[in-house]
Amino acid sequence: MSDELSKLPPQVQERLMRLQQAQQTLQTIMQQKQQVDMESSEIDQTLKELEKTADDAVIYKAAGSLLIKSEKAKVSADLTERKDLLSTRQTVLARQEERLRTQLKDLQTQLQADLQSSSPPPA
């Protein structure tokens, strides 16, 4: 396969490398989006459980491998703030994904045109 690649014109090789890099970046962004979505979902569930507890209930918050006693209002505020940050991150990742998908589509179209023009006509 690499022998076939070396026969391609340099601009086609470069475009193919850019396509592969964009695909890898897209995969990374999609993984990040999945992680953010999971964390956001966990926070939603935690906030729902907090709503069910009494205001004077004893609440513990994880801090590394420790559980620290905390106030319900403080934990709720911290979680809400984290959820807002995750929401912003989701928006940024969605924009990056959209931009990369457009870039990939353009690169694929250009690469197909390059390969058709560089391949010999059928015998």
C-alpha positions as CSV (number, residue, x, y, z in Angstrom):
1,M,0.0,0.0,0.0
2,S,2.8,2.5,0.9
3,D,4.3,1.6,-2.5
4,E,1.1,2.7,-4.2
5,L,1.1,5.9,-2.1
6,S,4.6,6.8,-3.2
7,K,3.4,6.7,-6.8
8,L,0.9,9.4,-6.1
9,P,1.7,13.1,-6.8
10,P,3.0,15.0,-3.7
11,Q,-0.1,17.2,-3.4
12,V,-2.3,14.1,-3.4
13,Q,-0.2,12.4,-0.7
14,E,-0.4,15.6,1.4
15,R,-4.1,15.8,1.0
16,L,-4.5,12.2,2.0
17,M,-2.4,12.8,5.1
18,R,-4.6,15.8,6.0
19,L,-7.7,13.6,5.5
20,Q,-6.3,11.0,7.9
21,Q,-5.4,13.6,10.5
22,A,-8.9,15.2,10.3
23,Q,-10.4,11.7,10.8
24,Q,-8.3,11.1,13.9
25,T,-9.2,14.5,15.2
26,L,-12.9,13.9,14.6
27,Q,-12.7,10.6,16.4
28,T,-11.0,12.3,19.4
29,I,-13.7,15.0,19.5
30,M,-16.5,12.4,19.4
31,Q,-14.9,10.6,22.3
32,Q,-14.7,13.9,24.3
33,K,-18.3,14.6,23.4
34,Q,-19.3,11.2,24.7
35,Q,-17.4,11.8,28.0
36,V,-19.0,15.2,28.5
37,D,-22.5,13.8,27.8
38,M,-21.9,11.0,30.3
39,E,-20.7,13.4,33.0
40,S,-23.6,15.8,32.3
41,S,-26.1,12.9,32.6
42,E,-24.5,11.8,35.9
43,I,-24.9,15.4,37.2
44,D,-28.5,15.4,36.2
45,Q,-29.2,12.2,38.1
46,T,-27.3,13.5,41.1
47,L,-29.2,16.8,41.1
48,K,-32.5,14.9,40.9
49,E,-31.5,12.8,44.0
50,L,-30.5,16.0,45.8
51,E,-33.9,17.5,45.2
52,K,-35.4,14.5,47.0
53,T,-33.3,14.9,50.1
54,A,-34.2,17.2,53.0
55,D,-32.4,20.5,53.2
56,D,-30.8,19.5,56.6
57,A,-29.8,16.0,55.3
58,V,-26.1,15.0,55.8
59,I,-24.5,15.2,52.3
60,Y,-21.0,13.9,51.5
61,K,-19.0,15.0,48.5
62,A,-16.2,13.0,46.9
63,A,-12.8,14.7,46.9
64,G,-10.4,12.2,45.4
65,S,-10.6,9.1,47.5
66,L,-12.2,10.9,50.4
67,L,-15.8,11.7,51.2
68,I,-16.2,15.2,52.8
69,K,-19.3,16.3,54.7
70,S,-20.9,19.3,52.8
71,E,-24.1,21.3,52.7
72,K,-26.8,20.4,50.3
73,A,-27.0,23.9,48.9
74,K,-23.2,24.1,48.3
75,V,-23.1,20.7,46.6
76,S,-26.1,21.6,44.4
77,A,-24.5,24.9,43.4
78,D,-21.2,23.2,42.6
79,L,-23.0,20.6,40.4
80,T,-25.1,23.2,38.7
81,E,-21.9,25.3,37.9
82,R,-20.2,22.1,36.6
83,K,-23.2,21.4,34.4
84,D,-23.1,24.9,32.9
85,L,-19.4,24.4,32.1
86,L,-20.1,21.1,30.5
87,S,-22.9,22.6,28.5
88,T,-20.5,25.2,27.1
89,R,-18.0,22.4,26.3
90,Q,-20.7,20.5,24.5
91,T,-21.5,23.5,22.3
92,V,-17.8,24.0,21.5
93,L,-17.3,20.3,20.7
94,A,-20.4,20.2,18.5
95,R,-19.1,23.2,16.5
96,Q,-15.7,21.6,16.1
97,E,-17.3,18.3,15.0
98,E,-19.4,20.2,12.4
99,R,-16.4,22.1,11.1
100,L,-14.4,18.9,10.9
101,R,-17.1,17.0,9.1
102,T,-17.3,19.8,6.5
103,Q,-13.5,19.7,6.1
104,L,-13.5,15.9,5.7
105,K,-16.2,16.1,3.1
106,D,-14.3,18.7,1.1
107,L,-11.0,16.8,1.4
108,Q,-12.7,13.6,0.3
109,T,-14.2,15.4,-2.7
110,Q,-10.8,16.9,-3.6
111,L,-9.0,13.6,-3.1
112,Q,-11.5,11.8,-5.4
113,A,-11.0,14.4,-8.1
114,D,-7.2,14.1,-7.7
115,L,-7.3,10.3,-7.9
116,Q,-9.6,10.3,-10.9
117,S,-7.3,12.8,-12.7
118,S,-4.1,10.9,-11.8
119,S,-5.3,7.4,-12.7
120,P,-4.7,6.2,-16.2
121,P,-7.8,5.9,-18.5
122,P,-9.3,2.4,-18.6
123,A,-7.8,0.2,-21.4
